[in-house]
Amino acid sequence: MAQVSRSFDQFWSDKRSAQVTGLMGPADPKVAQRFASQLRRYACDPNNFRTSTRKRISQVPLVFQQLAATNELHWVDDVVFVSDDPGKNPGKEGLGGGGLATTTLIEIVRAAKKRIVIQTPYLITTSLGEKLFQETTKRGVQVIIMTNSLPTTDGLAAHRGYQRVRSKLLAAGVELYEFRPDARIRRDLMSSAQVRSMRKLPIYSLHAKTMVVDDELLVIGTFNLDPRSANLNTECVVLIPSAAAARGVLDWIEQEIKPENSLRVTEKDNGDRFAPWTLRFRTWLAGFVPAAIL
């Protein structure tokens, strides 16, 4: 908690942080009070929630008791919080520069001995990243990465950047999986009542940002595998040295990369085939965005 608190204080007191009132002027007290009252009334009215949601809210204390009674909560010592500093990229190195989160993740990959399993919504590697993965697989370390397919992504420009490097990642020995728009696991993410009420299930998008190394180190954070996270955005990651916690996340990932939920990417097959031609064309147009800022 001390590491998280220090990071928050850094951003809060940084010269780039500004109070909203300084940008927009002070709010009218009467308007603010009226708006707060409206929000409070809405939040406190049980009729504004689904019946199933109201039931779950009322059972929250019981759920925590039941969770504590299982062995699914794991106490972990030596958890490390890594955060980039404000002003991570001062502009001296153009769109490069890296940061503490980037350096930490590179060191973790280089130290891996058996297997690295990654989930990332956006996957755009530079030549440095491709070389890193190639060196890793040559050492006999298995590298598995799951990302979005074209129909499930929420960023067409970013996906176009991924399309450019997909073959390079395969050549580097990376096992690639793309989340299917018709993934069967969608039913597990919805209540049975919701499933019954829909003629067609919605398309889900992968947004997890996790990495499991050697089945014993779990990394969770805000970091995407793209140049923007590496060099521009301030990111943070939590390093959790726990085989039990890592196993829990791996169980989910292994479920999500099954054939009914994800497509194993090859040189001849990928998730683009699930997308209509209009979406493929829009993605092609997005390719004019420079890869360095994706």
C-alpha positions as CSV (number, residue, x, y, z in Angstrom):
1,M,0.0,0.0,0.0
2,A,2.9,2.4,0.7
3,Q,4.1,2.0,-2.9
4,V,0.6,2.7,-4.3
5,S,0.2,5.7,-2.0
6,R,3.6,7.2,-3.0
7,S,2.7,6.8,-6.7
8,F,-0.7,8.5,-6.2
9,D,1.0,11.4,-4.3
10,Q,3.5,11.8,-7.1
11,F,0.7,12.3,-9.7
12,W,-1.5,14.3,-7.4
13,S,1.3,16.9,-6.7
14,D,2.8,16.9,-10.2
15,K,2.8,20.2,-12.0
16,R,0.8,18.5,-14.8
17,S,-2.1,17.9,-12.4
18,A,-4.7,20.6,-12.2
19,Q,-7.9,21.0,-10.3
20,V,-11.1,20.9,-12.4
21,T,-12.2,24.1,-10.8
22,G,-9.1,25.8,-12.2
23,L,-9.9,24.6,-15.7
24,M,-13.7,25.2,-15.7
25,G,-14.3,27.6,-12.8
26,P,-16.2,26.9,-9.6
27,A,-19.5,25.0,-9.8
28,D,-22.7,26.7,-8.7
29,P,-23.3,25.2,-5.2
30,K,-27.1,25.0,-5.8
31,V,-26.6,23.1,-9.0
32,A,-24.0,20.8,-7.5
33,Q,-26.2,20.0,-4.5
34,R,-29.3,19.3,-6.7
35,F,-27.2,17.0,-9.0
36,A,-25.8,15.1,-6.0
37,S,-29.3,14.7,-4.5
38,Q,-30.5,13.3,-7.8
39,L,-27.7,10.8,-8.0
40,R,-28.2,9.8,-4.4
41,R,-32.0,9.2,-4.9
42,Y,-31.3,7.1,-8.0
43,A,-28.6,5.0,-6.3
44,C,-30.7,4.3,-3.2
45,D,-33.9,3.3,-5.2
46,P,-33.9,-0.5,-5.5
47,N,-36.3,-0.3,-8.4
48,N,-33.4,1.0,-10.6
49,F,-31.6,-2.3,-10.4
50,R,-32.5,-5.7,-11.9
51,T,-34.0,-8.2,-9.6
52,S,-31.0,-10.4,-9.9
53,T,-28.7,-7.4,-9.1
54,R,-30.7,-6.4,-6.1
55,K,-30.5,-9.9,-4.8
56,R,-26.7,-10.0,-5.3
57,I,-26.2,-6.7,-3.5
58,S,-28.2,-7.9,-0.5
59,Q,-26.0,-11.0,-0.4
60,V,-22.6,-9.2,-0.5
61,P,-21.8,-9.8,3.2
62,L,-22.7,-13.5,2.8
63,V,-20.5,-13.8,-0.3
64,F,-17.5,-12.5,1.5
65,Q,-18.1,-15.0,4.3
66,Q,-18.4,-17.9,1.9
67,L,-15.3,-16.8,0.0
68,A,-13.3,-16.6,3.3
69,A,-14.5,-20.2,4.1
70,T,-13.1,-21.5,0.8
71,N,-9.3,-21.6,0.2
72,E,-9.6,-19.3,-2.8
73,L,-8.1,-16.3,-0.9
74,H,-4.3,-16.3,-0.9
75,W,-2.2,-14.2,1.4
76,V,0.9,-13.1,-0.5
77,D,4.0,-11.5,0.9
78,D,6.5,-9.5,-1.1
79,V,4.0,-8.1,-3.6
80,V,5.6,-5.3,-5.6
81,F,3.9,-2.3,-7.2
82,V,5.7,-0.7,-10.1
83,S,4.6,2.6,-11.5
84,D,5.9,5.0,-14.1
85,D,6.7,8.5,-13.0
86,P,4.6,11.5,-14.2
87,G,6.3,12.9,-17.3
88,K,7.5,9.5,-18.4
89,N,8.3,10.8,-21.8
90,P,9.6,14.4,-21.7
91,G,9.9,14.4,-25.5
92,K,13.7,14.2,-25.7
93,E,13.6,10.9,-27.4
94,G,10.7,11.5,-29.7
95,L,8.2,8.7,-29.3
96,G,10.7,6.5,-27.5
97,G,12.0,6.6,-24.0
98,G,10.4,3.7,-22.2
99,G,9.8,3.8,-18.5
100,L,10.1,1.8,-15.3
101,A,7.1,-0.5,-16.1
102,T,8.6,-1.2,-19.5
103,T,12.0,-2.0,-18.1
104,T,10.6,-4.2,-15.4
105,L,8.5,-6.3,-17.8
106,I,11.5,-6.8,-20.2
107,E,13.6,-8.0,-17.3
108,I,10.8,-10.4,-16.2
109,V,10.6,-11.9,-19.8
110,R,14.4,-12.3,-20.0
111,A,14.4,-14.1,-16.6
112,A,11.7,-16.6,-17.6
113,K,12.8,-20.3,-17.6
114,K,9.8,-22.3,-18.8
115,R,6.7,-20.5,-20.0
116,I,5.2,-17.0,-20.4
117,V,1.4,-16.7,-20.8
118,I,0.1,-13.2,-21.7
119,Q,-3.3,-11.6,-22.3
120,T,-3.4,-8.2,-23.9
121,P,-6.2,-6.3,-25.7
122,Y,-3.7,-4.6,-28.0
123,L,-0.6,-6.3,-29.4
124,I,1.7,-4.1,-31.4
125,T,5.4,-5.0,-31.1
126,T,8.4,-3.1,-32.2
127,S,11.6,-4.7,-33.6
128,L,12.9,-4.7,-30.0
129,G,9.8,-6.6,-28.8
130,E,10.0,-9.1,-31.6
131,K,13.7,-9.7,-30.9
132,L,13.0,-10.1,-27.2
133,F,10.4,-12.8,-27.9
134,Q,12.6,-14.5,-30.5
135,E,15.5,-14.7,-28.0
136,T,13.1,-16.0,-25.4
137,T,11.7,-18.8,-27.5
138,K,15.2,-19.8,-28.7
139,R,16.1,-20.4,-25.0
140,G,13.3,-23.0,-25.0
141,V,10.7,-20.8,-23.2
142,Q,7.2,-21.2,-24.4
143,V,5.5,-17.9,-25.2
144,I,1.7,-17.8,-25.5
145,I,-0.2,-14.5,-26.2
146,M,-3.9,-14.1,-26.4
147,T,-5.4,-10.9,-27.9
148,N,-8.5,-9.7,-29.6
149,S,-9.6,-10.8,-33.1
150,L,-10.7,-8.1,-35.5
151,P,-14.5,-8.4,-34.7
152,T,-13.8,-8.2,-30.9
153,T,-11.4,-5.3,-30.8
154,D,-12.5,-1.9,-29.7
155,G,-9.5,-0.2,-31.5
156,L,-9.3,-0.6,-35.2
157,A,-6.1,1.5,-35.6
158,A,-4.4,-0.6,-32.9
159,H,-5.6,-3.8,-34.6
160,R,-4.2,-2.7,-37.9
161,G,-0.9,-2.3,-36.1
162,Y,-1.2,-5.8,-34.8
163,Q,-2.0,-7.2,-38.3
164,R,1.4,-5.7,-39.5
165,V,3.4,-7.7,-36.9
166,R,1.3,-10.9,-36.7
167,S,3.5,-12.9,-39.1
168,K,6.7,-11.6,-37.3
169,L,5.4,-12.8,-34.0
170,L,4.7,-16.2,-35.4
171,A,8.1,-16.3,-37.0
172,A,9.6,-15.5,-33.5
173,G,8.0,-18.7,-32.2
174,V,5.1,-17.0,-30.3
175,E,1.8,-19.0,-30.0
176,L,-0.9,-16.6,-30.9
177,Y,-4.6,-16.8,-30.0
178,E,-7.4,-14.4,-31.0
179,F,-10.6,-14.2,-29.0
180,R,-13.6,-15.3,-31.1
181,P,-16.7,-13.1,-31.6
182,D,-18.8,-16.2,-31.1
183,A,-16.9,-17.5,-28.0
184,R,-18.9,-20.0,-26.0
185,I,-17.6,-18.6,-22.8
186,R,-19.8,-15.6,-23.2
187,R,-22.6,-17.6,-21.7
188,D,-20.6,-18.0,-18.5
189,L,-20.2,-14.2,-18.2
190,M,-24.0,-13.6,-18.3
191,S,-26.8,-14.7,-16.1
192,S,-29.1,-17.4,-17.4
193,A,-32.0,-14.9,-17.4
194,Q,-29.9,-12.5,-19.6
195,V,-29.1,-15.3,-22.0
196,R,-32.7,-16.3,-22.3
197,S,-33.9,-12.8,-22.9
198,M,-31.6,-12.2,-25.9
199,R,-32.1,-13.3,-29.4
200,K,-28.4,-12.9,-30.1
201,L,-25.6,-12.8,-27.6
202,P,-23.4,-9.6,-27.7
203,I,-19.8,-9.7,-28.8
204,Y,-17.4,-9.5,-26.0
205,S,-14.0,-7.8,-26.1
206,L,-10.9,-9.0,-24.3
207,H,-9.5,-6.3,-22.0
208,A,-7.4,-8.3,-19.5
209,K,-3.8,-7.2,-19.1
210,T,-2.1,-10.2,-17.4
211,M,1.0,-12.2,-17.6
212,V,2.0,-15.4,-15.8
213,V,5.6,-16.4,-15.8
214,D,6.8,-20.0,-15.1
215,D,3.5,-20.7,-13.4
216,E,4.6,-18.9,-10.3
217,L,4.7,-15.1,-10.9
218,L,1.5,-13.3,-11.7
219,V,1.7,-9.8,-13.3
220,I,-1.5,-7.7,-13.5
221,G,-1.7,-4.0,-14.5
222,T,-2.6,-1.4,-17.0
223,F,0.2,-2.2,-19.5
224,N,-0.7,-3.1,-23.1
225,L,1.8,-4.7,-25.4
226,D,2.1,-1.7,-27.7
227,P,4.4,1.3,-28.2
228,R,2.0,3.7,-26.5
229,S,2.2,1.8,-23.2
230,A,5.9,1.3,-23.5
231,N,6.9,4.9,-24.3
232,L,4.0,7.4,-23.9
233,N,1.3,6.4,-21.3
234,T,2.2,6.2,-17.6
235,E,1.5,2.6,-16.7
236,C,1.6,0.5,-13.5
237,V,1.9,-3.3,-12.8
238,V,1.6,-5.4,-9.7
239,L,4.0,-8.3,-9.4
240,I,2.5,-11.2,-7.3
241,P,4.9,-14.1,-6.5
242,S,2.3,-16.7,-5.8
243,A,2.0,-20.1,-7.6
244,A,-1.6,-20.4,-6.2
245,A,-2.7,-17.0,-7.6
246,A,-0.9,-17.6,-10.9
247,R,-2.7,-21.0,-11.2
248,G,-6.1,-19.3,-10.6
249,V,-5.5,-16.9,-13.5
250,L,-4.0,-19.6,-15.7
251,D,-7.1,-21.7,-15.3
252,W,-9.2,-18.9,-16.8
253,I,-6.7,-18.2,-19.6
254,E,-6.5,-21.9,-20.5
255,Q,-10.3,-21.9,-20.7
256,E,-10.4,-18.8,-22.9
257,I,-7.9,-20.2,-25.4
258,K,-9.8,-23.4,-26.0
259,P,-11.0,-23.7,-29.7
260,E,-14.6,-22.8,-28.8
261,N,-13.4,-19.5,-27.4
262,S,-10.3,-18.5,-29.3
263,L,-8.7,-19.2,-32.7
264,R,-5.1,-20.4,-32.8
265,V,-3.4,-18.1,-35.3
266,T,-1.3,-19.6,-38.2
267,E,0.1,-18.1,-41.3
268,K,-3.0,-19.2,-43.2
269,D,-5.7,-18.5,-40.6
270,N,-6.6,-15.8,-38.2
271,G,-9.7,-14.0,-36.8
272,D,-10.0,-11.6,-39.7
273,R,-12.2,-14.1,-41.4
274,F,-14.9,-13.6,-38.8
275,A,-15.2,-9.9,-39.8
276,P,-17.4,-8.5,-42.6
277,W,-15.7,-6.8,-45.5
278,T,-16.8,-3.4,-44.3
279,L,-14.9,-3.8,-41.0
280,R,-11.9,-5.2,-42.8
281,F,-11.9,-2.1,-45.1
282,R,-12.2,0.3,-42.2
283,T,-9.3,-1.4,-40.5
284,W,-7.2,-1.0,-43.7
285,L,-8.0,2.7,-43.7
286,A,-6.8,2.9,-40.1
287,G,-3.4,1.7,-41.2
288,F,-2.4,5.2,-42.1
289,V,-2.0,6.0,-38.4
290,P,1.8,5.8,-37.5
291,A,2.5,2.6,-35.6
292,A,4.7,4.4,-33.0
293,I,1.7,6.2,-31.5
294,L,-0.6,3.1,-31.4
